Amino acid sequence: MAATFAWAADNGAAGGSPAHGTRTNPITDTNWKNIDDSTTAYSAASCAGGSNSFEKWIYGVFTGTFNSVFNGLWAHTAGTLGTGITLAGIVTSSYTTPSTTTNANLTVNMTAPIAIASGQAVLFSTTSPQAGSPAASITSAGFTQYLVSQKQSTTSVASNDDATVTMTLQYAEN
């Protein structure tokens, strides 16, 4: 048997212990927008030049019967962002309320596409993306850590509209 994978997201105010947002599972896109939700069309909430998107707090959900999911990696693997736009990201288990303020915790510059083998390491949990002790693998239904990203732009950007980019989560399964 194989694991079944779906993308999910947290949005809204941090609450609970450990903190998390309002869950949407599954999601169908991960557009960087000027609204903190997983449902508004990008065309209705695009970002103006000189402003940032709300952070996207996405994670993977694994269901079904499988032996093990492991070797998680996450990266921007294809597509080019426009001049003056930076994509910042990080893999974490600590949720904070999404904002358009430049998030200094997003310390990985993901602007240029890279080979997935050079991506950020992603850990897993059977309880939640905000689990305190994620592991290198899971052997039953579970989650990745949060894969957080934010599109940031300078005032020289006329519009924050951009070409499509590919964000890749790679994992091994046996």
Buried (B, 14 or more C-beta within 10 A) or exposed (E): EEBEBEBBBBBBEBEEEBBBBEBBEEBEEBBBBBBBBBEEEBEEBBBEBBBBBBBBBBBBBBEEEBEBBBEBBBBBBEEBBBEBBBBBBBBBBBBBBBEBEEBEEBEBEBBEBBEBEEBBEBBBBBEBBBBEEBEEBBEBBBBBBBBBBBBBBEEEBEEBBBEEBEBBBBBEBE
